[in-house]
Amino acid sequence: MQIDVSHMNEKAFWDTAHHATSPLVATHSNAHALCPQRAI
């Protein structure tokens, strides 16, 4: 199973990354460094 982090805000992403044991994917996201949009 893969975890899609596309709709997560930054805190949720880092919490998930810290605890995940399966691969993380961002199937449809902006490059945060270029377009720092907040997830809602």
Buried (B, 14 or more C-beta within 10 A) or exposed (E): EEBEBEEBEEEEBEEEEEEEEEEEEBEEBEEEEEEEEEEE
